[in-house]
Structures are given as C-alpha cells and as structure tokens.
Amino acid sequence: MEHQRLIQLELDTLKNMYSNAAADLKKALLEGASWHEMKELRQDVTELEIALYKKIRSEDRHPAEYKNRDTGQNETQLS
C-alpha cells in the first residue's frame, strides 16, 4: 500500500480500512504471531495511518473558518 494512493479514498473508507488493519494486527500479535512475521501488516497499518493523517489535514480548515466559531456575541457583560 502506498499512502499517496490511499489519500484519494473517501475518509470513511480510509478510517474503516485502518481500523480493520489495526484490529487484525492486534489480534495476530495477541494470538502469538511474532513481530517479524507481521512486518507486512505493520507496514500496511503505518501507510493507512499516514494516509488518514494527511487526508484529515488536507480537509482541515483554519479555525476562524468554522461555522460554529464562537464570536462572543452571546457573552454577558459583568457589571
């Protein structure tokens, strides 16, 4: 897997793929598979994590652009 290609997937698809791969890795390790044997799966999890991070960051906007940004209009003044 290459994270450059994975970034093109939908965010939900990417999250599901990462979650499944991480769960598979955890299960295999808990069942006694050696760290070395899981090299390919570990690399897949890493690539998915990198792609997920980059996908989220690429869609992220500056906090001032959020529609729910607190403008302070509802604040009460203390007198």
Protein Blocks (a to p, Z undefined) as FASTA:
>chain_A
ZZklmmmpcfklmmmmmmmmmmmmmmmmmnopafklmmmmmmmmmmmmmmmmmmmmmmpc
cfklpmklcehlmpccdZZ
